[in-house]
Amino acid sequence: MDLGIAGRKAIVCGSSRGLGRACATSLAQAGCTVVVNGIDPSRLAETAGEIRRATNAEIIEVAADVTTPQGQDVLFAACPEPDILITNAGGPPYKDFRELEREAMLTGVTWNMITPIELIQRTVDAMSERGFGRILNITSVSVKMPVFGLDLSSGARAGLTAFCAGVCRSVAHTGVTINHIQPGFFDTDRYRGGIDVTAQALGISHDEAHAQRVAMVPAKRAGTPEEFGEAAAFLCSAQAGYITGQSLLLDGGLYNSSF
């Protein structure tokens, strides 16, 4: 399927690995020029090279911490007028809410709510002037249901979702959409780190903890990053212009609901 975005410029934050990398790869396959971003220059360079070789797309590397104003300046210096923006940042580590101190809570809200809002502020008006824009926030299934140890991440991402609800409708007439993807259990480094925490807490092996986790999912498996990337690319497509203010739940049926 031709997504109609060949030649578009895309920024994908936090894309040196995991779900962000999957999004960058899918957008590159669709013909976009993609800015990949991360804080580890060597890992970012390796990722960029692999995506270039796999897709023949133009890939621009920006090693910067986009949770800071300085990092955002570096990002937009490399791509001042993106057509597509995917916000993504590592969430706070798995931790019992009783152990959260004020500084950790402020950091979590900065990473998972304030930073995406700042990135949207810096891109949305220019997108509106050009008559096309796709903004996609990677949030979490934990916005809709509790996941042990992710209370801070859940609260910050839920705040971002609510914040964008009005914003997206204020720019919908300009050709700009703002949506979210709520991933469930996807087989990434972050997921495996959470499995390690669970295994330690329960006194079982990593494989046993993983088996218990996916047993909760009707699909009986974790999702693949590639599945996530393709869904993200569709929401950034020309065909998705009438979809805005929505949260796409990708969880293999984990969230038990009729609506």
C-alpha positions as CSV (number, residue, x, y, z in Angstrom):
1,M,0.0,0.0,0.0
2,D,1.4,3.4,-1.0
3,L,1.0,5.6,2.1
4,G,1.3,8.8,0.0
5,I,4.1,10.3,2.2
6,A,7.2,9.6,0.0
7,G,9.4,12.7,0.1
8,R,8.0,13.9,3.4
9,K,10.3,14.8,6.3
10,A,9.9,12.9,9.5
11,I,11.3,13.3,13.0
12,V,11.2,10.2,15.2
13,C,12.3,10.8,18.7
14,G,13.9,8.0,20.7
15,S,14.5,5.9,17.6
16,S,17.9,4.3,18.1
17,R,16.1,1.1,19.3
18,G,12.8,-0.4,20.2
19,L,9.5,1.0,19.1
20,G,11.0,4.3,17.9
21,R,13.4,2.5,15.6
22,A,10.5,0.4,14.2
23,C,8.6,3.6,13.4
24,A,11.7,5.1,11.7
25,T,12.2,2.0,9.6
26,S,8.6,1.9,8.5
27,L,8.6,5.6,7.5
28,A,11.8,5.1,5.7
29,Q,10.3,2.2,3.7
30,A,7.4,4.5,2.8
31,G,9.9,7.0,1.2
32,C,10.3,9.5,4.0
33,T,13.5,11.3,4.9
34,V,13.8,10.3,8.5
35,V,15.6,12.0,11.4
36,V,16.6,9.4,13.9
37,N,17.4,10.4,17.4
38,G,18.9,9.1,20.6
39,I,21.3,9.9,23.3
40,D,23.9,7.2,22.5
41,P,25.9,8.4,19.4
42,S,27.4,5.0,18.6
43,R,24.1,3.1,18.9
44,L,22.4,5.8,16.9
45,A,25.0,5.6,14.1
46,E,24.6,1.8,14.0
47,T,20.8,2.1,13.8
48,A,21.0,4.8,11.1
49,G,23.3,2.7,9.0
50,E,21.1,-0.4,9.2
51,I,18.0,1.6,8.2
52,R,19.8,3.2,5.3
53,R,21.0,-0.2,4.0
54,A,17.6,-1.7,4.4
55,T,15.5,1.1,2.8
56,N,17.9,3.3,0.7
57,A,16.2,6.2,2.4
58,E,17.9,9.4,3.5
59,I,18.5,9.0,7.3
60,I,19.7,11.9,9.4
61,E,21.3,11.2,12.8
62,V,20.7,13.6,15.7
63,A,22.3,12.6,18.9
64,A,20.6,14.7,21.5
65,D,18.5,14.6,24.6
66,V,15.1,15.9,23.4
67,T,13.8,16.1,27.0
68,T,15.9,19.3,27.3
69,P,15.5,22.6,25.4
70,Q,19.1,22.4,24.2
71,G,18.5,18.9,22.7
72,Q,15.3,20.1,21.0
73,D,17.3,23.0,19.4
74,V,19.8,20.5,18.0
75,L,16.9,18.3,16.7
76,F,15.2,21.2,14.9
77,A,18.4,22.6,13.5
78,A,18.7,19.3,11.6
79,C,15.1,19.4,10.4
80,P,13.4,22.8,10.9
81,E,10.1,21.9,9.2
82,P,9.1,18.3,9.7
83,D,5.9,17.0,8.1
84,I,5.7,14.1,10.5
85,L,6.6,14.1,14.2
86,I,6.6,11.0,16.4
87,T,7.3,11.7,20.1
88,N,8.8,9.0,22.1
89,A,10.9,8.9,25.3
90,G,11.9,6.2,27.7
91,G,9.6,6.0,30.6
92,P,10.6,6.0,34.3
93,P,12.0,2.7,35.5
94,Y,9.6,0.2,37.1
95,K,9.2,1.1,40.7
96,D,6.6,0.8,43.5
97,F,4.8,4.2,43.8
98,R,5.8,4.4,47.5
99,E,9.4,4.7,46.5
100,L,8.9,7.6,44.1
101,E,10.5,10.8,45.3
102,R,9.6,14.3,44.1
103,E,12.5,14.7,41.7
104,A,11.8,11.3,40.1
105,M,8.1,12.3,39.6
106,L,9.0,15.6,38.1
107,T,11.4,13.9,35.7
108,G,8.8,11.4,34.7
109,V,6.3,14.1,33.9
110,T,8.9,16.0,32.0
111,W,9.9,13.0,29.8
112,N,6.4,11.7,29.1
113,M,4.2,14.7,29.1
114,I,6.0,18.1,29.0
115,T,8.5,17.1,26.3
116,P,5.9,15.9,23.7
117,I,3.9,19.1,24.3
118,E,7.0,21.2,23.7
119,L,7.8,19.3,20.5
120,I,4.2,19.8,19.3
121,Q,4.4,23.5,20.1
122,R,7.5,23.8,17.9
123,T,6.0,22.1,14.9
124,V,2.2,22.3,14.7
125,D,1.8,25.9,13.4
126,A,4.3,25.4,10.5
127,M,2.5,22.1,9.6
128,S,-0.8,24.0,9.6
129,E,0.5,26.7,7.3
130,R,1.7,24.0,4.9
131,G,-1.6,22.2,5.0
132,F,-0.2,18.8,6.1
133,G,1.0,17.4,9.4
134,R,1.0,14.1,11.3
135,I,1.9,14.1,15.0
136,L,1.9,10.7,16.8
137,N,2.6,10.2,20.5
138,I,3.8,6.8,21.7
139,T,2.0,6.4,25.0
140,S,1.1,3.0,26.7
141,V,-1.7,0.6,27.4
142,S,-1.1,1.6,31.0
143,V,-3.1,4.8,30.2
144,K,-6.2,2.6,30.1
145,M,-5.3,-0.1,32.7
146,P,-2.8,-0.5,35.6
147,V,0.5,-2.1,34.9
148,F,2.5,-2.9,38.0
149,G,5.4,-0.4,38.6
150,L,4.4,2.0,35.8
151,D,2.2,4.4,37.8
152,L,4.3,7.4,37.1
153,S,4.6,6.6,33.4
154,S,0.8,6.0,33.2
155,G,-0.1,9.3,34.9
156,A,2.2,11.4,32.7
157,R,1.1,9.7,29.5
158,A,-2.6,10.0,30.5
159,G,-2.0,13.7,31.1
160,L,-0.5,14.1,27.6
161,T,-3.5,12.3,26.0
162,A,-5.9,14.6,27.8
163,F,-3.9,17.7,26.9
164,C,-3.9,16.9,23.2
165,A,-7.6,16.2,23.1
166,G,-8.4,19.8,22.6
167,V,-5.3,20.7,20.7
168,C,-5.9,18.2,18.0
169,R,-9.4,19.5,17.3
170,S,-8.2,23.1,17.1
171,V,-5.9,22.3,14.1
172,A,-7.9,19.5,12.4
173,H,-9.2,21.9,9.7
174,T,-5.6,22.7,8.7
175,G,-4.7,19.1,7.6
176,V,-2.8,18.3,10.8
177,T,-3.7,15.3,12.9
178,I,-2.6,14.4,16.4
179,N,-3.0,10.8,17.6
180,H,-1.5,8.3,20.0
181,I,-0.5,4.7,20.0
182,Q,-1.0,2.7,23.2
183,P,1.3,-0.3,23.1
184,G,0.8,-3.3,25.2
185,F,3.5,-5.8,25.7
186,F,6.0,-5.5,22.8
187,D,9.3,-7.4,22.8
188,T,11.7,-4.6,23.3
189,D,14.6,-3.9,25.7
190,R,12.3,-1.9,27.9
191,Y,9.8,-4.8,28.1
192,R,12.6,-7.3,28.9
193,G,13.8,-5.0,31.6
194,G,10.4,-5.0,33.2
195,I,10.3,-8.8,33.0
196,D,13.6,-8.8,34.9
197,V,12.1,-6.7,37.7
198,T,9.0,-8.9,37.9
199,A,11.1,-12.1,37.9
200,Q,13.2,-10.7,40.7
201,A,10.2,-9.7,42.7
202,L,8.6,-13.1,42.3
203,G,11.7,-15.1,42.7
204,I,11.4,-16.8,39.3
205,S,13.4,-17.0,36.1
206,H,13.2,-14.4,33.3
207,D,11.6,-17.0,31.0
208,E,9.0,-17.9,33.6
209,A,8.1,-14.3,34.1
210,H,7.8,-13.7,30.4
211,A,5.5,-16.8,30.0
212,Q,3.3,-15.5,32.8
213,R,3.1,-12.1,31.2
214,V,2.1,-13.2,27.7
215,A,-0.3,-15.7,29.2
216,M,-2.4,-12.7,30.2
217,V,-2.7,-11.7,26.5
218,P,-5.4,-13.3,24.4
219,A,-2.9,-13.4,21.5
220,K,-0.6,-15.4,23.8
221,R,2.5,-13.5,22.7
222,A,4.2,-10.2,22.9
223,G,3.9,-7.9,19.9
224,T,6.8,-7.3,17.5
225,P,8.3,-3.9,16.9
226,E,7.7,-4.3,13.2
227,E,4.0,-4.6,13.8
228,F,4.0,-1.4,15.8
229,G,6.1,0.5,13.2
230,E,3.6,-0.4,10.4
231,A,0.6,0.8,12.4
232,A,2.4,4.0,13.2
233,A,3.3,4.6,9.5
234,F,-0.4,4.2,8.6
235,L,-1.4,6.9,11.1
236,C,1.2,9.1,9.5
237,S,-0.1,8.4,6.0
238,A,-2.1,10.5,3.6
239,Q,-5.0,8.1,3.9
240,A,-5.2,8.8,7.7
241,G,-6.1,12.4,7.3
242,Y,-9.6,11.9,8.8
243,I,-8.2,10.2,12.0
244,T,-7.4,12.6,14.8
245,G,-7.7,12.7,18.6
246,Q,-7.6,8.9,18.7
247,S,-5.6,6.4,20.7
248,L,-4.9,3.2,18.9
249,L,-4.6,0.3,21.3
250,L,-2.1,-2.3,20.1
251,D,-2.1,-5.0,22.8
252,G,-3.2,-8.3,21.4
253,G,-6.5,-8.0,23.2
254,L,-5.0,-7.5,26.7
255,Y,-7.4,-4.6,27.6
256,N,-10.7,-6.3,28.2
257,S,-13.4,-4.0,26.9
258,S,-16.2,-3.9,24.4
259,F,-15.3,-0.3,23.4
